[in-house]
Amino acid sequence: MFSRTSPAYLLASLFKRMSGNSLYSSPSLPMEKGRLKGVGDSQVLRSPEDHQVPLLPALQVVESAVGRSSNVSRRWAGQAWRLAASPLLLFFLIPILALLANTTIARLMSSLRDVQMVQAVLISLRTTLVSLVITVLFGTPLAYLVGRHQFRFKSSIDALIELPTVMPPSVAGLALLMTFGRRGVLGDTLSAWGLQIPFTPLAVILAQVFVSASFFVRAASLGFASVDRELEQAAQLDGANRWQVFRFVILPLSRHALTSGGALSWSRALGEFGATIMFAGNFPGRTQTMPLAIYLGFESHLDVALTLSALLMLISFMFLFIVKRFALGRVEEG
C-alpha cells in the first residue's frame, strides 16, 4: 500500500527492526494469564498468534502528516520564488509606470499634430516593416542551415550570427559606414553604379537589419532543430521531396519559433538608435526615426521626447502582446 521509499514505510521498517515483529505487528507486551497488562477485558489474547495488531492506521496517520508537511513546504517554496522574482520585475515595471505617469492623453494628442513627430513615426513603421521582410527572407535559409545541418566551423558561424546582439550599436554603425560608405570597402563599387547608401532611408533599413536579424535567426534555428527527424524521414518515405518536407512538415512545426523570433526582431529594429545615427544620420523627414526624434527632443523639447517615448513603448508592447496572445496562442491550441 505504501511505497518502499515513502517516509511512512521507512518509519514502519525501523519500528519493525526495533520490535522484532512483522511490519503489521505490534511490539511484544507482557502477558499475564492470557491477558495483556493494562489492557481491558475486551482485549483478551488467548494465544501469542492472536497478538497481531495491524499498524495500518498508524501508517496512514504518518503518511497524512508527511503529506501535509510536503504541501506546506511546497507552498513556502512557491512564496519564496515569488519574493525572489519580485525585485527584477519591479525594476522593469516602475520606470515604465513613471514614464507613463508623465504623459497625458491631451499631451499625446497635441504632440501628434507635430509634423516632424508624425514623420518620425511613419519612417519608423515603414523601415521596420521592410527590415522585417528582409530578415525573414534571408534569415530563414540561414536558420535552416544552422538548425538542421552539421558542418565545419558551425560554432564559428553561430558566434558570428550572435555577434551583433552583443556589439555596441555605435560600433555596428561605424562598421556599416566602413563597408558601404564613400571610403568603405564597397564604396568605389557602389559609386560606379551610382548608388549612395549612407544617410539615406536605405541606410536606416540596413542598420535595422544588422542589429535585429540575429534575434530571428537564433529563434528560427532553435525551432528548426527541435523538429523530430523521424517525421522528416517518414515524409520522405511517403514520396515528399525536400521542399515539400520543409513546406508541410518542418515549417508548420517551427512556426511558433518563427513568429516569436520575428516579433523580437521587429521590436529590436523599432528601438534601434546607435547604428542608425552613425550610418544614416538624423535628418527629419528622411532618416529620423522615433528613437532619434526622442534624442533630439530630449535636448530641446522634453514633452515631445516623453510623448514619443510613451508612444514607442505602447506600440512595442501592443505588438508583442498581440503576437503572444493571439498568434502564438493559436499555435499552441492547434
C-alpha positions in Angstrom: 0.0 0.0 0.0 2.9 2.3 0.7 5.9 2.9 -1.4 9.2 1.5 -0.2 10.7 4.9 -0.4 7.9 6.7 1.4 8.7 8.2 4.9 5.8 6.1 6.4 7.3 2.8 5.1 10.8 3.7 6.3 9.4 4.6 9.8 7.5 1.4 9.9 10.6 -0.6 8.9 12.6 1.0 11.7 9.8 0.2 14.1 9.8 -3.4 12.9 13.5 -3.8 13.5 13.3 -2.4 17.0 10.3 -4.6 17.9 11.4 -7.8 16.2 7.9 -8.4 14.8 6.4 -8.2 11.3 5.5 -5.0 9.6 1.9 -5.3 10.7 2.5 -6.5 14.3 2.8 -4.5 17.5 5.7 -4.9 19.8 5.6 -7.7 22.3 3.8 -6.8 25.5 4.0 -8.8 28.8 1.4 -11.5 29.1 -0.4 -12.5 32.3 -2.8 -15.4 32.2 -4.0 -14.7 28.8 -4.2 -11.0 29.3 -2.2 -8.0 28.5 -1.2 -6.0 31.4 -3.1 -2.7 31.5 -5.5 -3.9 28.8 -9.2 -4.3 29.4 -11.2 -7.5 29.3 -12.3 -6.8 25.7 -8.7 -7.2 24.5 -8.0 -10.7 25.9 -5.5 -12.6 23.9 -5.9 -16.4 24.0 -2.5 -17.2 22.3 0.6 -15.5 21.0 -0.8 -15.9 17.5 -3.7 -13.6 18.4 -1.2 -10.9 19.2 -1.4 -9.3 15.7 -2.4 -5.7 15.9 -2.4 -4.0 12.5 -0.3 -0.9 12.1 -2.1 0.4 9.1 -4.0 3.2 10.9 -0.7 4.4 12.4 1.0 4.3 9.0 -1.9 6.3 7.5 -1.5 8.9 10.2 2.2 9.2 9.5 1.6 9.3 5.7 -1.0 12.1 6.2 1.3 14.1 8.3 4.1 13.8 5.9 1.7 14.8 3.1 0.6 17.9 5.0 4.2 18.8 5.7 5.1 18.4 2.0 2.2 20.6 0.9 3.3 23.3 3.4 6.9 23.0 2.1 5.7 23.5 -1.5 3.6 26.5 -0.6 6.6 28.1 1.2 8.8 27.3 -1.8 6.3 28.9 -4.1 6.2 32.0 -2.0 10.0 32.2 -1.8 10.3 32.1 -5.6 7.7 34.9 -5.9 9.6 37.0 -3.5 12.9 36.3 -5.3 11.4 37.3 -8.6 9.8 40.5 -7.4 12.8 42.8 -7.4 13.7 42.5 -11.0 10.0 42.6 -12.0 9.5 45.8 -10.1 12.7 47.2 -11.7 11.1 46.6 -15.1 7.7 47.9 -14.1 8.4 51.1 -12.0 10.3 53.0 -14.7 7.6 52.2 -17.3 4.9 53.5 -15.0 7.0 56.6 -14.2 7.2 57.3 -17.9 3.5 56.9 -18.5 2.7 59.0 -15.4 4.4 62.0 -17.1 2.5 61.6 -20.3 -1.2 62.5 -20.6 -3.7 61.8 -23.4 -4.0 65.6 -24.1 -0.3 66.0 -24.4 -0.1 62.9 -26.7 -2.8 64.2 -29.0 -1.2 67.6 -29.1 2.2 66.1 -30.0 0.7 64.0 -32.7 -0.2 67.2 -34.6 3.5 68.0 -34.9 4.6 67.2 -38.5 8.1 66.2 -37.5 6.8 63.8 -34.9 4.4 62.2 -37.4 7.1 61.9 -39.9 9.4 60.1 -37.4 6.6 57.6 -36.5 5.9 56.9 -40.2 9.5 56.4 -41.1 10.0 54.0 -38.2 7.0 51.9 -39.2 7.9 51.8 -42.9 11.6 51.0 -42.4 11.0 48.4 -39.7 8.4 46.5 -41.8 10.8 46.4 -44.7 13.7 45.3 -42.5 11.4 42.5 -41.1 10.6 41.3 -44.6 14.3 41.2 -45.5 15.2 39.5 -42.3 12.6 36.7 -42.8 13.5 36.2 -46.5 17.3 35.9 -45.9 17.3 34.8 -42.3 15.1 31.7 -42.8 17.6 29.8 -45.1 20.4 30.7 -42.7 18.4 29.5 -39.7 17.5 26.2 -41.5 21.2 25.6 -42.4 22.3 26.2 -38.8 19.5 24.3 -37.2 19.2 21.2 -39.4 22.8 20.6 -40.6 26.2 19.8 -39.2 29.3 21.2 -40.9 32.7 22.5 -40.3 33.1 25.9 -38.5 29.4 25.7 -37.4 30.3 27.1 -33.9 32.2 30.0 -35.6 29.1 30.8 -37.7 26.9 30.6 -34.6 29.2 33.1 -32.9 29.1 35.4 -36.0 25.3 35.3 -36.0 25.1 36.3 -32.4 27.8 38.9 -32.5 25.5 41.9 -33.5 23.4 41.2 -30.4 26.3 42.0 -28.1 28.1 44.5 -30.3 27.6 48.2 -29.2 25.2 49.8 -31.7 27.6 52.6 -32.4 30.3 50.1 -33.4 27.8 48.4 -35.7 27.0 51.8 -37.3 30.7 52.5 -37.8 31.3 49.0 -39.3 28.4 49.6 -41.8 29.9 53.0 -42.7 33.3 51.5 -43.3 31.6 48.9 -45.6 29.1 51.0 -47.6 30.5 54.5 -47.1 32.3 56.5 -49.7 35.7 55.4 -48.4 34.4 52.0 -47.4 35.2 48.5 -48.8 32.3 48.7 -51.3 32.3 52.5 -51.7 34.0 52.6 -55.1 31.9 49.8 -56.5 28.7 51.5 -55.3 29.8 54.9 -56.6 30.5 53.3 -60.0 26.9 52.1 -60.1 25.6 55.4 -59.0 24.5 54.2 -55.6 24.9 56.1 -52.4 23.7 54.3 -49.3 24.9 56.2 -46.2 22.5 58.9 -44.8 19.5 57.6 -46.8 16.4 55.6 -45.8 18.2 52.5 -47.2 20.9 53.1 -44.6 18.2 53.1 -41.9 16.9 49.7 -43.1 20.4 48.2 -43.3 21.2 49.3 -39.8 18.0 47.8 -38.5 18.6 44.5 -40.3 22.2 44.3 -39.0 21.2 44.7 -35.3 17.9 42.8 -35.3 18.3 39.9 -37.7 20.2 37.8 -35.1 17.1 37.5 -32.9 15.1 36.0 -35.7 17.8 33.7 -36.9 18.6 32.3 -33.5 14.9 31.7 -32.6 14.2 30.1 -36.0 17.3 27.9 -35.9 16.2 26.5 -32.5 12.7 25.9 -33.9 14.0 24.0 -36.9 16.4 22.0 -34.7 13.5 20.9 -32.4 11.6 19.1 -35.2 11.9 15.3 -34.9 14.0 13.9 -37.8 11.8 10.8 -37.8 8.9 12.9 -39.1 11.1 14.2 -41.9 12.1 10.7 -42.8 8.5 9.5 -42.7 7.5 12.2 -45.1 10.3 11.3 -47.5 9.3 7.7 -47.4 5.8 8.8 -48.4 7.3 10.4 -51.5 7.7 14.0 -50.4 10.7 15.9 -51.8 12.8 18.3 -49.8 10.8 21.4 -50.5 7.5 19.5 -49.6 9.1 18.3 -46.4 10.1 21.8 -45.5 6.8 23.3 -46.5 4.4 20.8 -44.9 6.4 19.3 -42.0 9.2 21.4 -40.8 7.8 24.9 -41.3 4.4 24.3 -39.6 6.1 22.7 -36.6 8.5 25.6 -36.3 6.1 28.5 -36.8 5.9 29.2 -33.1 9.7 29.9 -33.0 9.5 31.8 -36.3 6.7 34.1 -35.1 8.4 34.7 -31.8 11.7 35.5 -33.5 10.0 37.8 -36.0 8.3 39.7 -33.1 11.6 40.2 -31.3 13.4 41.2 -34.4 10.8 43.8 -35.3 10.8 45.2 -31.8 14.6 45.5 -31.7 14.6 47.3 -35.1 11.9 49.7 -33.9 14.1 50.7 -31.0 17.4 50.9 -32.9 19.3 54.2 -32.3 23.1 53.9 -32.3 23.8 52.2 -35.6 21.2 54.4 -37.3 22.6 57.7 -36.2 26.1 56.6 -37.1 25.2 55.2 -40.6 22.1 57.1 -41.6 22.3 60.3 -39.7 19.4 62.3 -38.1 17.6 64.1 -40.9 14.0 64.9 -40.1 11.6 63.6 -42.7 14.3 61.4 -44.2 16.2 59.3 -41.8 14.9 60.4 -38.4 13.2 57.5 -36.7 11.4 57.6 -33.4 14.4 56.9 -31.2 16.4 59.7 -33.0 13.5 62.1 -32.5 13.4 61.2 -28.8 17.1 62.0 -28.6 16.6 65.3 -30.4 13.5 66.2 -28.3 15.3 65.4 -25.1 17.8 68.2 -25.9 15.1 70.8 -26.9 11.5 69.7 -26.1 11.2 67.3 -23.2 7.4 67.0 -23.7 8.0 65.7 -27.2 10.6 63.2 -26.0 8.2 61.9 -23.3 5.3 61.6 -25.7 7.4 59.8 -28.3 8.9 57.5 -25.7 5.4 56.6 -24.4 4.2 56.0 -27.9 7.1 53.9 -28.8 6.7 51.8 -25.7 3.0 51.3 -26.2 3.5 50.3 -29.9 6.1 47.7 -28.9 4.0 46.4 -26.0 0.8 46.1 -28.0 2.7 44.3 -30.9 4.3 41.8 -28.6 1.1 41.3 -26.7 -0.9 40.6 -29.8 1.7 38.2 -31.1 2.0 36.2 -27.9 -1.7 36.3 -27.1 -3.3 35.5 -30.4 -0.7 34.2 -32.9 1.3 32.1 -30.5 -1.8 31.2 -28.6 -3.5 29.7 -31.7 -0.3 27.8 -32.5 -0.3 26.2 -29.0 -4.1 25.4 -29.3 -3.5 23.8 -32.7 
